[in-house]
Amino acid sequence: MRYHEVSPSASAARYVKCYWILEDAAPSREPQRIVPDGRSELILNFAQPFESQVAGEWRRQPQSFVVGQITGPLLLRACGPARILGVRFHPHGVGSVLDASASELTNRVAPTDCLSMQLHRELRRLLDLESPSAALGRIDRIFCRLIRERREGQTPVIAAVRQLERTAGQARIAAIAEAAGLSLRQLQRRFHEAVGISPKLFSRMQRFQRVFQAAETAEMDWVGAAMQCGYFDQAHLIRDFREFAGKAPMSLLSGEVDLSRRFLRSDAMSHFSNTGLRRSV
């Protein structure tokens, strides 16, 4: 499996966190697990789409689609060779860029033709190119144009997102609301509309994600990592793991084939995202 990330252009970076490419000529058929990270994504399949498990049944994903915020584990299974170009939005990005309701996309896979026929046609043309890498420059230009055309994001929400990311979910939401000149209820409503989940749930996801970084970049056990990231005790950590990953901490990262292992370690691969955008001809 080959996975790497590429930074967006400066114009797209306000709403797009990164582009990523995953290629695997002979993927395992073993179910693989994606865990919540507080972000939505757009996916283009240049080869066989994965299957996802929905209500206990395996269903083929669309060729091009947007997946909103997920609040629990997402199980995927390869159906053949995989060549994927993904667009990972900032938490507040998907609604602003696609002019869609982030809250309506939560826990939903939406084919691109359900969002915008013009965008759908543009993305389908990208799929005629030879590879995800060849589409990078063009998809960045598409998103730069969309950002110019679409509504501006809610600045108080953007500030709240950045504060919660910076503190790994440990900032007080009431204090963020007060600093923005909003009541707690106003911030919660705007945050849910723009991000798709509540600020409290987003905070929990940021803390959950930070545990992996602490455990894999420092010589400490899960209990030490949990305490460093703001968990009260090991039981508190395990409850979040059960909700967000459906597994205990050690078992989640024990399987080398888990896609979650690639995405959870993306911060450790910053040398890829610092290469800049590779333009297609």
Backbone as CSV, one residue per row, in Angstrom:
resi,resn,N_x,N_y,N_z,CA_x,CA_y,CA_z,C_x,C_y,C_z
1,MET,0.846,-1.193,0.000,0.000,0.000,0.000,0.887,1.250,0.000
2,ARG,0.561,2.191,-0.864,1.288,3.462,-0.939,0.306,4.591,-0.640
3,TYR,0.637,5.389,0.365,-0.222,6.496,0.757,0.639,7.736,0.983
4,HIS,0.230,8.866,0.409,0.920,10.109,0.706,-0.025,11.292,0.556
5,GLU,0.362,12.397,1.166,-0.439,13.605,1.184,0.276,14.729,0.444
6,VAL,-0.517,15.633,-0.109,0.017,16.777,-0.844,-0.727,18.026,-0.389
7,SER,0.020,19.085,-0.127,-0.588,20.338,0.317,-1.383,20.991,-0.805
8,PRO,-2.505,21.643,-0.478,-3.235,22.424,-1.485,-2.518,23.734,-1.753
9,SER,-2.931,24.412,-2.798,-2.414,25.760,-3.055,-2.904,26.695,-1.960
10,ALA,-2.297,27.871,-1.881,-2.663,28.830,-0.841,-4.140,29.222,-0.933
11,SER,-4.666,29.322,-2.146,-6.064,29.729,-2.314,-7.035,28.681,-1.775
12,ALA,-6.688,27.398,-1.956,-7.574,26.322,-1.515,-7.385,25.978,-0.047
13,ALA,-6.252,26.377,0.531,-5.877,25.905,1.868,-6.787,26.417,2.975
14,ARG,-7.576,27.440,2.719,-8.482,27.939,3.762,-9.508,26.878,4.128
15,TYR,-9.911,26.055,3.164,-10.945,25.058,3.406,-10.478,23.624,3.166
16,VAL,-9.410,23.433,2.415,-8.893,22.097,2.117,-7.634,21.854,2.947
17,LYS,-7.649,20.832,3.769,-6.480,20.511,4.589,-5.378,19.881,3.747
18,CYS,-5.739,18.911,2.910,-4.744,18.269,2.048,-5.454,17.434,0.989
19,TYR,-4.698,17.072,-0.020,-5.090,16.026,-0.961,-4.286,14.781,-0.600
20,TRP,-4.862,13.620,-0.788,-4.113,12.398,-0.499,-4.365,11.357,-1.581
21,ILE,-3.360,10.531,-1.759,-3.426,9.464,-2.768,-3.133,8.132,-2.093
22,LEU,-3.969,7.173,-2.362,-3.757,5.807,-1.875,-3.793,4.867,-3.073
23,GLU,-2.744,4.070,-3.216,-2.646,3.116,-4.321,-2.231,1.756,-3.780
24,ASP,-2.923,0.725,-4.217,-2.607,-0.639,-3.782,-3.018,-1.590,-4.900
25,ALA,-2.035,-2.244,-5.511,-2.316,-3.134,-6.643,-2.978,-4.435,-6.204
26,ALA,-2.716,-4.862,-4.983,-3.271,-6.130,-4.502,-3.703,-5.981,-3.046
27,PRO,-4.749,-5.208,-2.789,-5.157,-4.970,-1.402,-5.767,-6.218,-0.765
28,SER,-5.651,-6.284,0.538,-6.271,-7.368,1.290,-7.789,-7.224,1.257
29,ARG,-8.479,-8.356,1.278,-9.937,-8.332,1.361,-10.425,-8.240,2.797
30,GLU,-9.494,-8.242,3.730,-9.879,-8.152,5.136,-10.516,-6.799,5.414
31,PRO,-11.621,-6.760,6.146,-12.242,-5.478,6.481,-11.259,-4.554,7.196
32,GLN,-11.303,-3.281,6.825,-10.400,-2.284,7.382,-11.225,-1.158,7.982
33,ARG,-10.615,-0.440,8.879,-11.358,0.435,9.777,-10.863,1.883,9.684
34,ILE,-11.808,2.800,9.489,-11.518,4.228,9.543,-12.214,4.786,10.780
35,VAL,-11.510,5.613,11.527,-12.086,6.166,12.757,-12.301,7.668,12.595
36,PRO,-13.210,8.254,13.361,-13.525,9.682,13.214,-12.328,10.572,13.510
37,ASP,-12.193,11.641,12.703,-11.145,12.637,12.960,-11.686,14.055,12.918
38,GLY,-13.013,14.210,12.758,-13.595,15.543,12.747,-13.574,16.229,11.399
39,ARG,-13.323,15.474,10.314,-13.234,16.073,8.980,-14.054,15.282,7.974
40,SER,-14.516,15.978,6.951,-15.221,15.360,5.828,-14.256,15.221,4.657
41,GLU,-14.608,14.329,3.709,-13.721,14.092,2.573,-14.511,13.890,1.289
42,LEU,-13.854,14.214,0.187,-14.355,13.880,-1.142,-13.439,12.804,-1.708
43,ILE,-14.018,11.754,-2.282,-13.258,10.599,-2.743,-13.489,10.378,-4.238
44,LEU,-12.397,10.205,-4.992,-12.460,9.826,-6.406,-11.772,8.480,-6.571
45,ASN,-12.489,7.510,-7.086,-11.948,6.173,-7.319,-11.533,6.019,-8.776
46,PHE,-10.228,5.863,-9.007,-9.706,5.648,-10.352,-9.657,4.165,-10.696
47,ALA,-9.939,3.309,-9.731,-9.995,1.859,-9.956,-11.272,1.357,-9.283
48,GLN,-11.194,0.235,-8.600,-12.379,-0.345,-7.998,-12.737,0.370,-6.690
49,PRO,-13.965,0.882,-6.556,-14.372,1.468,-5.274,-14.394,0.405,-4.177
50,PHE,-14.179,0.846,-2.963,-14.307,-0.042,-1.807,-15.786,-0.340,-1.545
51,GLU,-16.008,-1.359,-0.742,-17.319,-1.595,-0.155,-17.290,-1.072,1.283
52,SER,-18.428,-0.558,1.753,-18.544,-0.153,3.150,-19.688,-0.935,3.782
53,GLN,-19.547,-1.161,5.066,-20.569,-1.921,5.780,-21.628,-0.973,6.318
54,VAL,-22.866,-1.179,5.895,-23.997,-0.349,6.305,-25.081,-1.268,6.846
55,ALA,-25.414,-1.090,8.112,-26.455,-1.905,8.754,-26.180,-3.396,8.581
56,GLY,-24.908,-3.761,8.683,-24.535,-5.167,8.611,-24.372,-5.721,7.208
57,GLU,-24.603,-4.880,6.180,-24.486,-5.326,4.796,-23.352,-4.579,4.096
58,TRP,-22.642,-5.281,3.185,-21.575,-4.656,2.415,-22.159,-4.050,1.151
59,ARG,-21.879,-2.750,0.937,-22.400,-2.036,-0.223,-21.259,-1.338,-0.950
60,ARG,-21.264,-1.410,-2.274,-20.229,-0.777,-3.073,-20.365,0.743,-2.992
61,GLN,-19.258,1.423,-2.747,-19.279,2.875,-2.709,-19.344,3.442,-4.129
62,PRO,-19.825,4.679,-4.270,-19.872,5.295,-5.603,-18.467,5.555,-6.140
63,GLN,-18.396,5.851,-7.442,-17.104,6.179,-8.046,-16.567,7.502,-7.526
64,SER,-17.453,8.454,-7.299,-17.059,9.748,-6.728,-18.119,10.155,-5.716
65,PHE,-17.681,10.539,-4.528,-18.645,10.839,-3.475,-18.014,11.697,-2.387
66,VAL,-18.889,12.280,-1.577,-18.481,13.007,-0.382,-18.937,12.204,0.819
67,VAL,-18.047,12.010,1.769,-18.433,11.381,3.031,-18.356,12.453,4.110
68,GLY,-19.467,12.647,4.807,-19.510,13.667,5.844,-18.823,13.194,7.113
69,GLN,-19.013,13.955,8.171,-18.463,13.555,9.460,-18.949,12.153,9.817
70,ILE,-18.051,11.324,10.304,-18.470,10.036,10.855,-18.308,10.109,12.364
71,THR,-19.257,9.517,13.085,-19.234,9.582,14.545,-18.906,8.235,15.176
72,GLY,-18.620,7.247,14.348,-18.210,5.931,14.818,-17.324,5.292,13.776
73,PRO,-16.879,4.052,14.007,-15.980,3.409,13.048,-16.668,3.127,11.718
74,LEU,-15.904,3.293,10.641,-16.377,2.983,9.296,-15.576,1.797,8.791
75,LEU,-16.263,0.697,8.479,-15.595,-0.509,8.002,-15.620,-0.539,6.478
76,LEU,-14.437,-0.732,5.886,-14.282,-0.787,4.435,-13.672,-2.120,4.027
77,ARG,-13.933,-2.508,2.778,-13.359,-3.741,2.240,-13.026,-3.522,0.767
78,ALA,-11.795,-3.857,0.388,-11.365,-3.665,-0.998,-12.052,-4.681,-1.914
79,CYS,-12.309,-4.254,-3.151,-12.931,-5.127,-4.152,-11.986,-5.427,-5.313
80,GLY,-10.769,-4.897,-5.246,-9.803,-5.062,-6.319,-8.741,-3.995,-6.183
81,PRO,-7.932,-3.791,-7.206,-6.895,-2.753,-7.140,-7.484,-1.396,-6.765
82,ALA,-6.769,-0.673,-5.915,-7.263,0.617,-5.423,-6.356,1.738,-5.904
83,ARG,-6.967,2.778,-6.493,-6.251,4.008,-6.850,-7.199,5.157,-6.524
84,ILE,-6.916,5.840,-5.442,-7.862,6.816,-4.886,-7.193,8.181,-4.748
85,LEU,-7.924,9.208,-5.138,-7.555,10.589,-4.848,-8.586,11.123,-3.870
86,GLY,-8.120,11.563,-2.699,-9.021,12.096,-1.695,-8.765,13.569,-1.444
87,VAL,-9.814,14.285,-1.095,-9.723,15.681,-0.677,-10.173,15.719,0.778
88,ARG,-9.255,16.030,1.680,-9.606,16.120,3.102,-9.840,17.589,3.444
89,PHE,-11.076,17.887,3.825,-11.436,19.263,4.151,-11.058,19.602,5.589
90,HIS,-10.844,20.881,5.841,-10.822,21.330,7.222,-12.220,21.092,7.805
91,PRO,-12.343,20.996,9.120,-13.652,20.672,9.706,-14.785,21.571,9.242
92,HIS,-14.481,22.838,8.995,-15.506,23.793,8.578,-15.599,23.919,7.054
93,GLY,-14.842,23.114,6.307,-14.669,23.368,4.888,-15.743,22.840,3.966
94,VAL,-16.271,21.650,4.245,-17.108,20.995,3.239,-18.376,21.793,2.945
95,GLY,-19.020,22.347,3.968,-20.247,23.096,3.740,-20.011,24.362,2.953
96,SER,-18.916,25.051,3.265,-18.617,26.304,2.572,-18.234,26.079,1.121
97,VAL,-17.386,25.074,0.870,-16.896,24.843,-0.488,-17.969,24.256,-1.387
98,LEU,-18.727,23.292,-0.869,-19.715,22.608,-1.705,-21.101,23.222,-1.581
99,ASP,-21.223,24.291,-0.775,-22.503,24.949,-0.576,-23.562,23.936,-0.144
100,ALA,-23.190,23.092,0.806,-24.071,22.047,1.305,-24.174,22.182,2.820
101,SER,-25.170,21.524,3.387,-25.326,21.507,4.837,-24.447,20.409,5.415
102,ALA,-23.434,20.811,6.183,-22.541,19.819,6.772,-23.302,18.873,7.687
103,SER,-24.298,19.393,8.401,-25.050,18.547,9.333,-25.848,17.477,8.595
104,GLU,-26.312,17.777,7.371,-27.057,16.785,6.601,-26.155,15.705,6.014
105,LEU,-24.849,15.974,5.949,-23.904,14.993,5.431,-23.343,14.081,6.520
106,THR,-23.615,14.382,7.784,-23.051,13.597,8.880,-23.487,12.133,8.786
107,ASN,-22.507,11.231,8.877,-22.734,9.778,8.785,-23.424,9.387,7.480
108,ARG,-23.081,10.104,6.422,-23.716,9.835,5.128,-22.672,9.840,4.029
109,VAL,-22.834,8.941,3.053,-22.051,8.952,1.824,-22.956,9.508,0.726
110,ALA,-22.548,10.638,0.137,-23.368,11.316,-0.857,-22.664,11.302,-2.209
111,PRO,-23.191,10.589,-3.216,-22.603,10.645,-4.559,-22.543,12.089,-5.041
112,THR,-21.510,12.428,-5.784,-21.323,13.828,-6.184,-22.451,14.342,-7.071
113,ASP,-23.145,13.458,-7.780,-24.242,13.952,-8.613,-25.447,14.383,-7.773
114,CYS,-25.440,14.057,-6.475,-26.505,14.524,-5.589,-26.227,15.928,-5.067
115,LEU,-25.009,16.417,-5.240,-24.622,17.715,-4.701,-24.633,18.804,-5.762
116,SER,-23.980,18.545,-6.875,-23.880,19.529,-7.947,-23.559,18.796,-9.239
117,MET,-24.411,18.955,-10.245,-24.157,18.267,-11.510,-22.928,18.835,-12.207
118,GLN,-22.686,20.148,-12.089,-21.506,20.729,-12.716,-20.236,20.151,-12.101
119,LEU,-20.189,20.124,-10.756,-19.021,19.547,-10.089,-18.886,18.074,-10.422
120,HIS,-19.991,17.368,-10.440,-19.963,15.938,-10.762,-19.353,15.699,-12.134
121,ARG,-19.744,16.508,-13.133,-19.201,16.336,-14.485,-17.704,16.643,-14.516
122,GLU,-17.291,17.673,-13.783,-15.866,18.007,-13.742,-15.051,16.883,-13.104
123,LEU,-15.574,16.323,-12.039,-14.858,15.248,-11.359,-14.828,13.983,-12.218
124,ARG,-15.898,13.716,-12.934,-15.918,12.545,-13.817,-14.866,12.675,-14.914
125,ARG,-14.639,13.901,-15.382,-13.596,14.091,-16.393,-12.219,13.807,-15.805
126,LEU,-12.031,14.130,-14.537,-10.759,13.810,-13.897,-10.520,12.308,-13.868
127,LEU,-11.579,11.541,-13.712,-11.439,10.090,-13.637,-11.023,9.476,-14.962
128,ASP,-11.094,10.261,-16.045,-10.617,9.773,-17.345,-9.099,9.886,-17.471
129,LEU,-8.460,10.598,-16.533,-7.010,10.727,-16.568,-6.356,9.418,-16.138
130,GLU,-5.052,9.314,-16.376,-4.379,8.032,-16.176,-4.163,7.662,-14.726
131,SER,-4.147,8.645,-13.819,-3.813,8.333,-12.434,-4.296,9.445,-11.513
132,PRO,-4.403,9.163,-10.211,-4.711,10.236,-9.249,-3.696,11.368,-9.287
133,SER,-2.423,11.033,-9.459,-1.386,12.073,-9.482,-1.613,13.051,-10.631
134,ALA,-2.072,12.536,-11.779,-2.305,13.395,-12.935,-3.451,14.367,-12.703
135,ALA,-4.331,14.047,-11.728,-5.499,14.887,-11.482,-5.269,15.941,-10.409
136,LEU,-4.123,15.913,-9.731,-3.912,16.802,-8.590,-4.038,18.283,-8.938
137,GLY,-3.326,18.714,-9.973,-3.371,20.124,-10.331,-4.758,20.573,-10.727
138,ARG,-5.459,19.734,-11.473,-6.791,20.114,-11.944,-7.801,20.181,-10.801
139,ILE,-7.709,19.239,-9.868,-8.691,19.274,-8.779,-8.439,20.469,-7.878
140,ASP,-7.186,20.871,-7.723,-6.900,22.069,-6.933,-7.491,23.304,-7.603
141,ARG,-7.386,23.392,-8.914,-7.964,24.531,-9.618,-9.493,24.544,-9.483
142,ILE,-10.101,23.360,-9.490,-11.551,23.275,-9.298,-11.936,23.842,-7.943
143,PHE,-11.203,23.470,-6.908,-11.556,23.934,-5.570,-11.219,25.402,-5.363
144,CYS,-10.188,25.894,-6.005,-9.913,27.335,-5.945,-11.084,28.121,-6.533
145,ARG,-11.631,27.639,-7.630,-12.772,28.315,-8.239,-14.005,28.232,-7.347
146,LEU,-14.265,27.050,-6.793,-15.424,26.895,-5.923,-15.339,27.826,-4.712
147,ILE,-14.148,27.950,-4.156,-13.966,28.800,-2.985,-14.233,30.262,-3.341
148,ARG,-13.841,30.685,-4.532,-14.131,32.062,-4.955,-15.630,32.282,-5.111
149,GLU,-16.337,31.259,-5.564,-17.758,31.402,-5.880,-18.668,31.225,-4.675
150,ARG,-18.236,30.451,-3.709,-19.115,30.083,-2.616,-19.093,31.113,-1.494
151,ARG,-20.026,30.913,-0.555,-20.144,31.812,0.587,-18.935,31.678,1.513
152,GLU,-18.642,32.758,2.194,-17.555,32.760,3.167,-17.968,31.958,4.388
153,GLY,-17.045,31.234,4.951,-17.321,30.462,6.152,-17.593,31.355,7.349
154,GLN,-18.138,30.777,8.413,-18.445,31.532,9.619,-17.175,31.705,10.449
155,THR,-16.710,32.956,10.533,-15.435,33.222,11.205,-15.409,32.751,12.653
156,PRO,-16.468,32.952,13.475,-16.423,32.431,14.845,-16.247,30.917,14.894
157,VAL,-16.852,30.207,13.938,-16.711,28.750,13.900,-15.290,28.369,13.528
158,ILE,-14.709,29.066,12.540,-13.330,28.778,12.147,-12.395,28.986,13.329
159,ALA,-12.603,30.068,14.068,-11.773,30.342,15.243,-11.946,29.246,16.288
160,ALA,-13.187,28.779,16.474,-13.440,27.721,17.452,-12.770,26.419,17.033
161,VAL,-12.875,26.091,15.758,-12.243,24.872,15.243,-10.740,24.909,15.491
162,ARG,-10.126,26.027,15.156,-8.673,26.130,15.299,-8.242,26.037,16.764
163,GLN,-9.023,26.642,17.652,-8.686,26.584,19.068,-8.812,25.154,19.609
164,LEU,-9.848,24.452,19.191,-10.054,23.083,19.667,-9.019,22.131,19.072
165,GLU,-8.615,22.384,17.829,-7.547,21.566,17.244,-6.220,21.842,17.939
166,ARG,-5.935,23.103,18.180,-4.650,23.485,18.776,-4.489,22.913,20.186
167,THR,-5.593,22.833,20.925,-5.538,22.349,22.303,-5.934,20.891,22.428
168,ALA,-6.091,20.194,21.297,-6.530,18.787,21.300,-7.830,18.620,22.078
169,GLY,-8.747,19.554,21.879,-10.069,19.446,22.474,-10.157,19.843,23.924
170,GLN,-9.092,20.423,24.482,-9.101,20.726,25.909,-9.492,22.170,26.227
171,ALA,-9.709,22.994,25.207,-10.170,24.362,25.449,-11.629,24.338,25.917
172,ARG,-12.004,25.290,26.765,-13.373,25.378,27.261,-14.252,26.009,26.185
173,ILE,-15.302,25.309,25.797,-16.176,25.776,24.728,-16.886,27.058,25.148
174,ALA,-17.277,27.158,26.420,-17.943,28.373,26.897,-17.016,29.577,26.776
175,ALA,-15.732,29.385,27.043,-14.772,30.486,26.932,-14.587,30.896,25.474
176,ILE,-14.602,29.932,24.559,-14.486,30.229,23.124,-15.686,31.062,22.676
177,ALA,-16.885,30.666,23.135,-18.094,31.405,22.774,-18.025,32.833,23.299
178,GLU,-17.593,32.990,24.533,-17.511,34.325,25.129,-16.531,35.204,24.362
179,ALA,-15.386,34.631,23.971,-14.389,35.403,23.220,-14.920,35.826,21.861
180,ALA,-15.835,35.042,21.296,-16.421,35.370,19.988,-17.623,36.291,20.105
181,GLY,-18.012,36.616,21.324,-19.177,37.474,21.517,-20.487,36.757,21.271
182,LEU,-20.499,35.433,21.454,-21.695,34.626,21.227,-22.104,33.938,22.519
183,SER,-23.379,33.621,22.610,-23.805,32.758,23.709,-23.356,31.336,23.400
184,LEU,-23.314,30.497,24.421,-22.918,29.105,24.203,-23.847,28.435,23.208
185,ARG,-25.124,28.693,23.333,-26.089,28.068,22.419,-25.897,28.554,20.983
186,GLN,-25.605,29.831,20.797,-25.366,30.348,19.437,-24.153,29.675,18.803
187,LEU,-23.066,29.550,19.563,-21.876,28.895,19.020,-22.167,27.438,18.698
188,GLN,-22.875,26.756,19.567,-23.195,25.351,19.322,-24.012,25.190,18.046
189,ARG,-24.982,26.080,17.860,-25.826,25.992,16.667,-25.020,26.254,15.404
190,ARG,-24.203,27.321,15.399,-23.403,27.647,14.214,-22.354,26.573,13.939
191,PHE,-21.762,26.052,14.986,-20.744,25.013,14.836,-21.360,23.760,14.213
192,HIS,-22.505,23.350,14.727,-23.161,22.149,14.197,-23.536,22.330,12.732
193,GLU,-24.002,23.512,12.364,-24.385,23.792,10.975,-23.175,23.744,10.043
194,ALA,-22.042,24.313,10.496,-20.863,24.433,9.626,-19.978,23.201,9.639
195,VAL,-19.915,22.496,10.771,-18.993,21.366,10.915,-19.714,20.030,10.813
196,GLY,-20.969,19.994,11.225,-21.743,18.762,11.110,-21.903,18.006,12.412
197,ILE,-21.172,18.394,13.444,-21.277,17.789,14.764,-21.174,18.898,15.803
198,SER,-21.452,18.575,17.042,-21.382,19.571,18.102,-19.929,19.872,18.468
199,PRO,-19.657,21.049,19.038,-18.286,21.342,19.467,-17.796,20.372,20.544
200,LYS,-18.684,19.873,21.388,-18.270,18.921,22.422,-17.804,17.612,21.796
201,LEU,-18.558,17.104,20.812,-18.158,15.861,20.149,-16.876,16.070,19.360
202,PHE,-16.740,17.218,18.712,-15.515,17.519,17.981,-14.319,17.537,18.930
203,SER,-14.502,18.114,20.105,-13.424,18.160,21.100,-12.995,16.751,21.487
204,ARG,-13.951,15.882,21.703,-13.635,14.501,22.075,-12.848,13.810,20.964
205,MET,-13.208,14.074,19.709,-12.493,13.462,18.588,-11.046,13.942,18.524
206,GLN,-10.831,15.236,18.803,-9.469,15.771,18.761,-8.614,15.149,19.852
207,ARG,-9.169,14.982,21.022,-8.441,14.349,22.127,-8.138,12.884,21.792
208,PHE,-9.116,12.199,21.235,-8.964,10.801,20.831,-7.839,10.647,19.811
209,GLN,-7.808,11.538,18.812,-6.760,11.470,17.799,-5.380,11.749,18.395
210,ARG,-5.289,12.680,19.337,-4.005,13.055,19.909,-3.360,11.896,20.681
211,VAL,-4.179,10.988,21.194,-3.635,9.854,21.941,-2.691,9.032,21.075
212,PHE,-3.047,8.817,19.806,-2.200,8.023,18.920,-0.849,8.695,18.717
213,GLN,-0.874,9.997,18.517,0.380,10.709,18.322,1.255,10.615,19.567
214,ALA,0.638,10.768,20.739,1.400,10.704,21.985,1.978,9.312,22.204
215,ALA,1.208,8.275,21.896,1.654,6.906,22.151,2.717,6.454,21.163
216,GLU,2.707,7.000,19.945,3.640,6.521,18.922,4.868,7.405,18.759
217,THR,4.843,8.604,19.330,6.006,9.481,19.198,6.771,9.630,20.502
218,ALA,6.258,9.053,21.565,6.942,9.126,22.859,6.968,7.740,23.485
219,GLU,7.917,7.534,24.353,8.035,6.240,25.012,7.136,6.208,26.242
220,MET,5.862,5.961,25.991,4.914,5.865,27.094,3.833,4.860,26.745
221,ASP,3.174,4.324,27.763,2.097,3.373,27.525,0.801,4.134,27.268
222,TRP,-0.276,3.375,26.997,-1.546,4.007,26.684,-2.088,4.825,27.844
223,VAL,-1.844,4.348,29.068,-2.336,5.086,30.223,-1.647,6.456,30.300
224,GLY,-0.318,6.463,30.113,0.407,7.729,30.130,-0.033,8.647,29.016
225,ALA,-0.252,8.080,27.828,-0.715,8.882,26.696,-2.087,9.468,26.977
226,ALA,-2.963,8.663,27.583,-4.315,9.128,27.885,-4.290,10.289,28.872
227,MET,-3.482,10.168,29.914,-3.403,11.233,30.914,-2.829,12.515,30.298
228,GLN,-1.838,12.364,29.422,-1.229,13.529,28.773,-2.238,14.248,27.901
229,CYS,-3.185,13.521,27.328,-4.141,14.095,26.378,-5.451,14.516,27.030
230,GLY,-5.509,14.462,28.366,-6.675,15.004,29.043,-7.699,13.993,29.498
231,TYR,-7.417,12.709,29.379,-8.341,11.702,29.890,-8.177,11.573,31.402
232,PHE,-9.286,11.282,32.071,-9.241,11.158,33.530,-8.514,9.890,33.964
233,ASP,-8.770,8.799,33.238,-8.171,7.523,33.600,-8.266,6.589,32.398
234,GLN,-7.773,5.375,32.556,-7.774,4.407,31.453,-9.185,4.039,31.024
235,ALA,-10.099,3.946,31.995,-11.485,3.595,31.658,-12.119,4.657,30.768
236,HIS,-11.792,5.919,31.044,-12.291,7.025,30.225,-11.793,6.892,28.789
237,LEU,-10.515,6.557,28.626,-9.928,6.345,27.304,-10.617,5.199,26.573
238,ILE,-10.818,4.090,27.267,-11.400,2.906,26.632,-12.826,3.173,26.175
239,ARG,-13.570,3.961,26.934,-14.942,4.296,26.514,-14.934,5.028,25.180
240,ASP,-14.029,5.995,25.019,-13.948,6.711,23.747,-13.507,5.793,22.621
241,PHE,-12.556,4.905,22.888,-12.116,3.967,21.862,-13.258,3.065,21.428
242,ARG,-14.043,2.599,22.360,-15.171,1.737,22.002,-16.173,2.485,21.129
243,GLU,-16.415,3.756,21.452,-17.386,4.539,20.682,-16.863,4.906,19.297
244,PHE,-15.625,5.405,19.231,-15.095,5.920,17.978,-14.451,4.857,17.096
245,ALA,-13.895,3.812,17.713,-13.167,2.806,16.934,-13.782,1.420,17.012
246,GLY,-14.610,1.182,18.023,-15.184,-0.142,18.172,-14.187,-1.177,18.662
247,LYS,-13.020,-0.719,19.122,-11.960,-1.603,19.597,-11.243,-0.964,20.767
248,ALA,-10.520,-1.803,21.510,-9.637,-1.291,22.559,-8.373,-0.732,21.917
249,PRO,-7.627,0.149,22.621,-6.467,0.819,22.017,-5.452,-0.099,21.363
250,MET,-4.991,-1.126,22.069,-3.936,-1.969,21.520,-4.400,-2.749,20.306
251,SER,-5.633,-3.233,20.311,-6.110,-4.050,19.196,-6.344,-3.221,17.943
252,LEU,-6.615,-1.915,18.099,-6.877,-1.086,16.929,-5.662,-0.996,16.025
253,LEU,-4.492,-0.817,16.592,-3.289,-0.619,15.794,-2.447,-1.879,15.649
254,SER,-2.992,-3.023,16.039,-2.213,-4.259,15.948,-2.167,-4.811,14.534
255,GLY,-3.172,-4.454,13.698,-3.228,-4.989,12.343,-2.535,-4.075,11.353
256,GLU,-1.517,-4.562,10.667,-0.761,-3.741,9.719,-1.591,-3.320,8.516
257,VAL,-2.683,-4.067,8.216,-3.454,-3.738,7.018,-4.483,-2.644,7.275
258,ASP,-4.727,-2.265,8.536,-5.755,-1.280,8.823,-5.448,0.044,8.145
259,LEU,-6.401,0.546,7.361,-6.268,1.875,6.786,-6.175,2.916,7.889
260,SER,-6.818,2.635,9.026,-6.757,3.591,10.127,-5.323,3.854,10.540
261,ARG,-4.466,2.852,10.437,-3.067,3.037,10.820,-2.397,4.060,9.909
262,ARG,-2.732,4.038,8.621,-2.158,5.014,7.685,-2.633,6.427,8.002
263,PHE,-3.944,6.585,8.184,-4.488,7.917,8.372,-4.141,8.487,9.738
264,LEU,-4.125,7.638,10.751,-3.773,8.123,12.082,-2.335,8.581,12.148
265,ARG,-1.478,8.039,11.285,-0.073,8.409,11.281,0.234,9.501,10.271
266,SER,-0.784,10.114,9.682,-0.531,11.079,8.611,0.300,12.261,9.095
267,ASP,0.140,12.661,10.360,0.935,13.784,10.861,2.416,13.441,10.885
268,ALA,2.724,12.150,10.980,4.124,11.732,11.005,4.723,11.695,9.601
269,MET,3.903,11.958,8.579,4.388,11.929,7.210,4.359,13.322,6.614
270,SER,4.692,14.310,7.401,4.586,15.692,6.946,5.541,16.002,5.800
271,HIS,6.597,15.192,5.631,7.527,15.458,4.544,6.849,15.286,3.186
272,PHE,5.796,14.497,3.110,5.041,14.401,1.867,4.237,15.688,1.649
273,SER,3.549,16.144,2.695,2.675,17.309,2.517,3.468,18.596,2.344
274,ASN,4.748,18.575,2.609,5.557,19.778,2.420,6.175,19.856,1.019
275,THR,5.860,18.892,0.173,6.466,18.900,-1.169,5.771,19.886,-2.085
276,GLY,4.604,20.367,-1.669,3.867,21.290,-2.524,3.024,20.537,-3.541
277,LEU,2.176,21.237,-4.217,1.257,20.630,-5.168,1.944,20.318,-6.475
278,ARG,1.795,19.075,-6.932,2.355,18.692,-8.228,1.315,18.961,-9.306
279,ARG,1.618,19.860,-10.190,0.651,20.252,-11.227,0.641,19.237,-12.369
280,SER,-0.572,18.996,-12.884,-0.677,18.154,-14.074,-0.581,19.025,-15.318
281,VAL,-0.150,18.438,-16.398,0.026,19.199,-17.639,-1.294,19.260,-18.410
